[in-house]
Each structure stands twice: as C-alpha cells, then as structure tokens.
C-alpha cells in the first residue's frame, strides 16, 4: 500500500484508537490527523515543484501521528486499549490482533 491510501489508513486507525482515549490524548491525535489530511489535500493540488517539500512534511506528520497513537495507547488502561493495526500485510495484521486479544 502506498501514497494517499496508506496515509488514509493510518489516519482512520489513529482516529479509531483516539475515540477510546482521554480528552488530552484524543485531541492531540485528532489535531495531528487533521493536519495530515490538510497536507494531503495540499499535495493533491500542488504543482510538481512543491510536491517534493510536501512529501517530506507528510512523512514527518505521519510519523508524529503514529508516535502519538502508540504513546497514547501504551499509557491507556488495559480496558481502554485498542489495536493500532498499522499498515502491513494481512498475516501481520492477524498476528497483531491475536496478540492484543491475549493481553
């Protein structure tokens, strides 16, 4: 999975995770996701010269979203943890889901 599809998956999974979190963590993740979506919209409309700079900004923002989601999920109480599936193969996703069910 590449490009905007991967970004969309990370955004949707991060928002899913954030729905079960406390207000502070939820707001941070939702804000980062919105900033990332704004960058994607700008990227889709930008001329070719501007796209290179936007790609690096998108990569940085995507890493920030992932880190915020992982940090928030790690600090959540066990009953409130949700699966941060991540972008990967079906086999990997199945392993992650079964691991989370065991915890």
trRosetta pair geometry for C-beta under 8 A, 3 or more apart (Angstrom, degrees):
i j d omega theta_ij theta_ji phi_ij phi_ji
1 5 5.3 -117 -169 106 98 114
1 6 4.7 138 126 -76 100 88
1 9 6.7 21 147 1 155 148
1 87 5.7 -121 67 -166 128 115
2 5 6.8 53 67 48 38 104
2 6 5.8 -24 -141 -18 13 123
3 6 6.2 122 58 18 32 97
3 7 7.2 -67 142 1 39 102
4 7 5.3 -54 -145 41 41 114
4 8 6.0 47 154 -25 70 105
4 40 5.7 109 -124 -157 100 123
4 44 7.5 35 -80 -70 146 111
5 8 5.7 -53 -147 36 29 114
5 9 6.5 31 153 -20 62 104
6 9 5.7 -53 -149 33 32 111
6 10 6.5 30 154 -16 65 105
6 87 5.2 30 -146 -120 92 158
7 10 5.8 -55 -149 37 32 109
7 11 6.2 32 153 -19 66 108
7 36 6.5 -164 -171 161 110 115
7 40 5.7 167 116 -84 153 134
7 58 6.8 -48 -100 -178 140 116
7 62 6.1 -95 -116 -97 86 123
8 11 5.7 -55 -145 38 30 112
8 12 6.2 25 159 -16 66 107
8 40 8.0 109 -62 -143 78 171
9 12 6.0 -56 -143 38 28 106
9 13 6.2 21 160 -12 64 111
9 87 5.5 106 94 -91 136 97
10 13 6.1 -61 -144 43 26 106
10 14 6.0 27 158 -20 64 111
10 36 7.9 -84 95 150 112 162
10 62 6.0 60 96 -153 163 97
10 65 6.1 102 146 102 114 133
10 66 6.5 -55 -157 -70 123 92
10 86 7.9 17 -104 -134 82 43
10 87 6.3 -47 -62 -38 90 111
11 14 5.8 -58 -144 37 26 110
11 15 6.3 24 158 -17 63 107
11 33 4.7 117 -146 -150 88 101
11 36 6.0 -161 -87 90 112 130
11 37 6.2 86 -130 -61 157 97
11 65 7.0 -44 -93 -175 60 161
12 15 5.9 -55 -148 37 30 109
12 16 6.4 35 152 -22 63 105
13 16 5.4 -49 -147 33 34 115
13 17 6.4 36 153 -18 64 104
13 69 7.6 61 116 -160 87 162
13 84 6.3 103 150 -149 116 59
13 85 5.4 -115 -132 37 142 97
13 86 7.4 -148 118 -48 165 25
14 17 5.6 -52 -149 37 33 113
14 18 6.2 34 152 -23 65 108
14 29 5.4 -157 164 -174 102 113
14 32 7.6 -81 150 87 151 110
14 33 5.6 -178 91 -78 125 118
14 65 5.2 -52 -93 171 167 107
14 66 7.5 -104 -83 -85 122 43
14 68 7.6 57 -155 81 124 99
14 69 4.6 -106 -126 -76 90 137
14 84 7.5 35 -92 -131 59 101
15 18 5.5 -53 -143 35 33 114
15 19 6.8 48 155 -35 63 94
15 29 7.1 171 -91 133 45 110
15 30 6.6 74 -116 -101 85 73
15 33 5.7 70 -63 -112 96 175
16 19 6.1 -44 -160 13 31 115
16 82 6.7 -151 128 149 88 149
17 20 6.8 -75 -174 38 37 99
17 21 7.0 32 142 -29 70 116
17 29 7.1 -115 86 -172 99 165
17 69 5.2 79 80 -154 153 106
17 72 7.1 121 139 89 114 119
17 73 6.0 -52 -168 -72 128 112
17 82 4.8 -170 -121 77 67 124
17 83 7.8 -123 -91 76 98 34
17 84 5.5 16 -81 -86 147 85
18 21 5.4 -62 -151 26 45 119
18 25 6.9 -158 -133 126 80 83
18 26 4.6 118 177 -133 93 66
18 29 3.9 -157 -88 82 130 139
18 30 5.8 172 141 -49 161 81
18 33 7.8 -117 -5 -15 151 137
18 69 7.3 -82 -55 -110 86 87
18 72 7.2 25 -102 111 69 160
19 26 7.2 85 -92 -129 20 115
20 76 7.4 51 116 -147 99 151
20 80 5.3 172 153 -170 105 82
20 81 7.9 89 112 -176 136 2
20 82 5.2 127 39 -35 143 125
21 25 4.3 -85 153 89 137 119
21 26 4.7 174 79 -61 98 84
21 29 7.3 89 44 11 148 137
21 72 5.2 -4 -124 169 154 123
21 73 7.9 -87 -82 -76 121 53
21 76 6.0 -96 -112 -91 86 121
21 80 6.9 115 -98 156 48 123
22 25 5.4 77 61 23 80 102
22 26 6.5 -150 92 -11 33 99
22 76 7.9 -175 -8 -108 90 83
23 26 5.6 -62 -140 40 24 114
23 27 6.1 24 164 -21 65 108
24 27 6.1 -57 -150 33 24 108
24 28 6.6 22 154 -17 61 108
25 28 5.7 -55 -149 35 33 112
25 29 6.4 26 157 -14 67 108
25 68 7.5 163 -158 173 79 91
25 71 7.9 -154 -131 101 114 88
25 72 3.8 129 -168 -126 132 121
25 75 7.5 -173 -80 70 147 120
25 76 7.8 -128 73 -70 168 94
26 29 6.1 -62 -150 39 27 105
26 30 6.1 23 157 -15 66 111
26 72 7.9 134 -57 -158 44 151
27 30 5.9 -58 -142 41 28 109
27 31 6.1 29 158 -20 65 109
28 31 5.9 -58 -148 36 26 110
28 32 6.4 23 156 -15 63 108
28 68 5.5 -146 128 -162 113 135
28 72 7.5 177 68 -66 119 131
29 32 5.8 -55 -146 39 31 109
29 33 6.2 32 155 -20 65 107
29 65 6.9 86 -147 -149 72 75
29 68 5.3 178 -89 123 76 122
29 69 5.8 87 -121 -79 125 76
29 72 6.4 -66 -48 0 126 159
30 33 5.7 -54 -146 37 31 113
30 34 6.4 32 155 -20 64 106
31 34 5.7 -55 -149 35 30 111
31 35 6.5 31 153 -18 65 105
32 35 5.7 -53 -148 36 33 112
32 36 6.3 34 152 -20 65 106
32 61 6.7 173 -170 -172 85 85
32 64 5.6 -144 -146 115 132 105
32 65 4.6 173 132 -91 123 78
32 68 5.7 148 7 26 160 156
33 36 5.6 -55 -149 36 32 113
33 37 6.4 31 153 -17 65 105
33 65 6.0 95 -76 -126 65 127
34 37 5.7 -53 -147 37 32 110
34 38 6.4 36 152 -21 64 104
35 38 5.6 -53 -150 34 32 114
35 39 6.5 34 151 -20 64 103
35 61 5.8 -139 112 -148 106 134
36 39 5.7 -51 -151 34 33 112
36 40 6.6 35 150 -19 64 103
36 58 6.9 91 -149 -143 79 71
36 61 4.6 173 -92 133 85 124
36 62 6.2 102 -130 -77 131 63
36 65 5.8 -19 -40 -46 148 140
37 40 5.5 -51 -148 34 36 113
37 41 6.5 38 152 -19 66 102
38 41 5.7 -51 -149 35 33 112
38 42 6.4 32 152 -17 65 105
39 42 5.6 -54 -147 39 32 111
39 43 6.2 39 151 -25 65 105
39 54 6.2 164 -175 -164 92 94
39 57 5.7 -150 -141 114 137 110
39 58 5.0 176 130 -88 132 81
39 61 5.9 152 7 28 156 158
40 43 5.4 -50 -146 33 32 116
40 44 6.5 33 155 -21 64 103
40 58 6.6 92 -73 -120 69 125
41 44 5.9 -54 -151 33 31 111
41 45 6.7 10 157 -3 63 111
42 45 6.1 -72 -151 47 31 100
42 46 5.8 44 153 -46 69 110
42 54 6.2 -157 105 -125 103 136
43 46 5.6 -48 -138 16 28 119
43 51 6.1 82 -153 -129 81 79
43 54 4.5 173 -94 138 90 143
43 55 7.3 100 -126 -67 129 59
43 58 6.4 5 -55 -55 146 138
46 50 4.1 -113 -179 86 122 121
46 51 5.4 159 96 -69 121 71
46 54 5.9 162 18 -18 165 152
47 50 5.4 85 59 12 72 103
47 51 7.4 -123 101 -24 37 90
48 51 5.6 -46 -151 11 36 121
49 52 7.4 -52 179 14 34 103
50 53 6.0 -60 -167 41 53 108
50 54 6.1 49 142 -20 80 112
51 54 5.4 -61 -145 42 36 113
51 55 6.2 46 156 -31 69 99
52 55 5.8 -48 -152 23 29 114
52 56 7.3 22 154 -11 60 100
53 56 6.2 -58 -159 35 35 105
53 57 6.5 32 148 -15 67 109
54 57 5.4 -57 -147 40 38 113
54 58 6.0 41 154 -24 70 105
55 58 5.7 -53 -146 35 30 112
55 59 6.4 31 154 -20 64 104
56 59 5.6 -50 -147 34 34 113
56 60 6.4 34 154 -18 65 105
57 60 5.8 -55 -148 38 31 110
57 61 6.2 27 155 -16 66 109
58 61 5.8 -57 -143 41 29 108
58 62 6.0 33 156 -23 65 108
59 62 5.7 -54 -144 35 27 113
59 63 6.5 28 155 -17 62 105
60 63 5.9 -57 -153 36 30 110
60 64 6.5 31 149 -20 64 106
61 64 5.4 -52 -149 35 35 115
61 65 6.5 39 151 -22 66 101
62 65 5.7 -48 -150 32 33 112
62 66 6.5 32 152 -16 64 105
63 66 5.7 -54 -147 38 34 111
63 67 6.2 32 156 -17 67 108
64 67 5.9 -55 -143 39 29 109
64 68 6.2 29 157 -19 64 108
65 68 5.9 -58 -147 37 27 110
65 69 6.3 25 156 -17 64 109
66 69 5.8 -59 -148 38 28 110
66 70 6.3 25 156 -16 65 108
66 84 7.9 117 -149 174 71 135
66 86 7.9 60 -134 -111 114 87
67 70 5.8 -55 -144 39 30 109
67 71 6.1 30 158 -19 65 109
68 71 5.8 -55 -144 39 28 111
68 72 6.1 25 158 -16 64 110
69 72 5.9 -56 -143 40 27 108
69 73 6.1 25 158 -17 64 111
69 84 5.3 132 139 -117 118 135
70 73 5.8 -58 -143 40 28 109
70 74 6.1 28 157 -21 64 109
70 84 6.2 -115 -84 52 66 171
71 74 5.8 -56 -146 35 27 110
71 75 6.4 11 160 -7 63 111
72 75 6.1 -65 -145 44 28 101
72 76 6.4 43 152 -42 64 101
73 76 5.6 -41 -148 12 33 119
73 81 5.7 79 -168 -142 82 83
73 82 6.6 -101 -120 53 109 68
73 84 5.5 -114 -31 -28 165 120
76 80 4.4 -120 176 93 114 104
76 81 4.9 154 89 -79 121 65
76 82 7.8 5 75 5 167 72
77 80 4.9 68 58 18 81 106
77 81 7.4 -132 90 -31 37 81
78 81 5.9 -36 -148 0 35 116
78 103 7.0 -142 -145 142 105 99
81 100 7.4 -151 125 -156 115 105
81 103 7.5 -36 79 102 150 132
83 96 6.4 116 -161 138 113 103
83 97 6.0 11 -127 -105 160 65
83 100 4.6 -113 -90 -16 99 175
85 88 7.8 -145 152 31 79 98
85 93 5.6 19 -166 -134 106 97
85 96 6.1 136 -136 97 54 145
85 97 7.4 6 -110 -62 93 88
86 92 7.7 -72 85 131 114 120
86 93 7.7 -160 64 -96 78 78
86 96 6.9 171 30 -80 108 169
88 92 3.9 -68 136 83 133 141
88 93 5.9 168 77 -50 98 80
88 96 7.9 112 54 -16 139 134
89 92 4.6 96 56 8 80 103
89 93 6.9 -143 96 -6 42 88
90 93 5.6 -55 -147 36 33 113
90 94 6.4 35 154 -22 65 104
91 94 5.8 -54 -151 33 30 112
91 95 6.7 31 151 -18 63 104
92 95 5.7 -53 -151 34 34 112
92 96 6.5 32 152 -18 66 105
93 96 5.7 -54 -149 36 33 111
93 97 6.4 32 154 -19 66 105
94 97 5.8 -53 -146 36 31 110
94 98 6.4 26 157 -15 65 107
95 98 6.0 -60 -147 39 29 106
95 99 6.2 31 155 -21 65 109
96 99 5.7 -55 -147 35 30 113
96 100 6.4 27 156 -18 65 106
97 100 5.9 -57 -149 36 30 108
97 101 6.5 32 153 -21 65 105
98 101 5.6 -51 -147 34 35 113
98 102 6.6 39 153 -24 64 103
99 102 5.8 -54 -155 29 32 113
99 103 7.0 30 151 -23 63 102
100 103 5.9 -52 -155 26 37 111
